Amino acid sequence: MPYGRFELRRQSDELVYVFVLPPHPAGDLAYRRQDQAYWIVRRPDLGWVSWDEVNQTVTGRPWNVRPEDQGNHPPAGDWVSRKGPKSYVYTLVHPDP
């Protein structure tokens, strides 16, 4: 069963983004950032990623977990993201079960 929420904690400055599990417009299992329409979705070929629908590109992904080793929720641990020329490292943390 997927978690209802998780946090991405940016390692460089401890900024925290909270993601929740609302219904996704396409009906997919996906998590939406609480403060804006930024989604982390499971793609069959890539596993859990942050996905830019407009440009059809990955903007973030788990660093050390291969897609075939990912379950029904985004894996905890290090994630990397890219926004234009900037990259960030985050720690994905699931709430206590």
C-alpha positions, -999 to 999 in steps of 0.1 A, spaced: 0 0 0 14 34 -9 21 60 18 -2 91 19 27 116 21 64 120 21 90 148 24 119 158 2 145 175 23 171 195 4 205 187 18 222 221 10 198 242 31 173 219 48 143 232 28 115 207 30 88 200 4 58 179 14 42 156 -12 7 141 -8 -13 114 -26 -43 131 -42 -60 119 -73 -38 125 -104 -55 141 -134 -45 111 -156 -57 86 -129 -21 74 -123 -6 68 -88 13 100 -82 23 124 -55 17 162 -57 38 188 -39 15 205 -14 23 241 -24 21 237 -62 13 214 -91 46 196 -92 42 158 -95 63 127 -87 49 98 -108 58 62 -115 67 57 -152 70 21 -164 104 26 -180 119 49 -154 104 41 -121 95 70 -97 106 103 -111 96 140 -111 83 144 -147 79 175 -168 48 168 -189 53 198 -212 89 189 -222 86 151 -216 117 150 -195 128 138 -161 135 166 -136 143 144 -105 149 108 -96 162 85 -69 200 83 -70 207 48 -59 176 27 -65 171 11 -99 135 13 -114 131 -24 -112 138 -23 -74 112 4 -67 79 -5 -51 45 12 -50 58 44 -35 89 66 -41 119 51 -25 135 67 6 170 80 4 189 103 -19 172 120 -48 187 144 -74 169 171 -93 177 194 -121 160 227 -129 177 245 -157 214 248 -149 210 240 -112 210 206 -95 201 197 -60 204 167 -37 174 158 -15 167 131 11 133 115 6 117 106 40 85 86 45 65 93 76 65 67 104 41 39 95 
